[in-house]
């Protein structure tokens, strides 16, 4: 009987100790722009808040996972517009994929509005 209990207990230990580890799953967000009229100050998405200081090409490692899933994630871009001297928030909805980079690129700036494209990179 003791051997039977031991045989049942060993698989349970291995089942509880393996799997479920998301440490190898990575998500990455990259933000690029090449315009003098805007300066990014902040990037927000569920579970993350990144401060920026006007950088034009930033990579963010989302190493805490994706708390609200990976599809249609709202990314809020906060930037300073030099044309009117105002702070602007712009929401961009993106998808994330394991071990790939989601790129948000500013294609153009019209007055204080930005036009973005979203691309998935290897």
C-alpha positions in Angstrom: 0.0 0.0 0.0 2.8 2.4 0.8 4.4 1.7 -2.6 1.1 2.5 -4.3 0.8 5.9 -2.4 4.4 6.7 -3.3 3.8 5.9 -6.9 0.8 8.2 -7.0 2.6 11.0 -5.1 5.6 11.2 -7.4 3.7 12.1 -10.6 1.8 14.7 -8.6 5.0 16.4 -7.5 6.4 16.6 -11.1 3.1 17.8 -12.4 2.9 20.7 -9.9 6.6 21.7 -10.3 6.8 21.8 -14.1 5.1 24.0 -16.6 3.3 27.3 -15.9 6.5 29.2 -16.0 6.2 32.2 -18.4 9.7 33.4 -17.9 10.7 32.4 -21.4 7.8 34.2 -23.0 8.7 37.8 -24.0 6.8 40.6 -25.5 8.4 43.8 -26.9 7.1 47.2 -27.9 9.2 49.6 -30.0 8.2 53.2 -30.7 9.9 55.2 -33.4 9.4 58.7 -34.8 11.6 61.2 -36.6 9.9 64.6 -36.3 11.0 67.8 -34.5 7.4 68.8 -33.8 6.7 66.1 -31.2 8.6 64.8 -28.2 7.3 61.6 -26.5 6.9 61.8 -22.7 5.1 58.6 -21.8 3.9 55.3 -23.1 1.1 53.5 -21.1 -0.5 50.1 -21.6 -2.2 47.7 -19.2 0.3 46.8 -16.4 3.0 49.2 -17.7 3.9 52.9 -17.6 7.1 54.0 -19.3 8.5 57.5 -18.9 10.3 59.0 -21.9 12.3 62.2 -22.3 11.9 63.0 -26.0 13.7 59.9 -27.3 12.9 59.1 -30.9 13.5 55.3 -30.9 12.7 53.3 -27.8 12.3 49.6 -27.1 10.2 48.4 -24.1 10.5 44.9 -22.7 7.2 43.8 -21.4 8.6 41.2 -19.0 5.7 41.2 -16.6 3.4 39.5 -19.1 0.2 40.8 -20.6 -2.4 41.2 -17.9 -5.3 42.0 -20.3 -4.3 39.6 -23.1 -2.4 40.2 -26.3 -5.1 41.3 -28.8 -6.3 44.8 -29.3 -4.2 46.2 -26.5 -4.6 49.9 -26.0 -1.3 51.8 -26.0 -1.6 55.4 -24.9 1.2 57.7 -26.3 1.7 61.0 -24.5 3.7 63.6 -26.3 4.5 67.3 -26.3 3.6 69.2 -29.5 5.9 72.1 -30.2 3.5 73.7 -32.7 0.9 74.6 -30.1 2.8 73.9 -26.9 0.4 71.3 -25.7 0.5 67.8 -24.3 -1.4 65.3 -26.5 -2.6 61.8 -25.7 -3.1 59.3 -28.6 -4.5 55.8 -28.3 -3.2 53.1 -30.6 -4.6 49.6 -30.5 -2.0 46.8 -31.2 -1.5 43.1 -31.0 1.4 41.3 -29.4 2.9 38.0 -30.3 5.3 35.9 -28.2 9.0 36.6 -28.8 8.2 39.2 -31.5 8.4 43.0 -31.5 5.4 45.2 -32.1 6.5 48.4 -33.8 4.5 51.6 -33.6 6.0 54.0 -36.1 5.0 57.6 -36.5 4.5 58.1 -40.3 3.6 61.7 -40.2 2.7 64.7 -38.0 -0.1 67.1 -39.0 -0.2 70.1 -36.7 -0.3 68.2 -33.4 -1.9 65.0 -34.7 0.2 61.9 -35.5 -0.4 59.2 -38.1 1.0 55.8 -37.0 1.5 52.4 -38.5 1.8 49.1 -36.6 4.1 46.4 -37.8 5.2 43.0 -36.3 9.0 42.4 -36.5 11.0 39.3 -35.9 
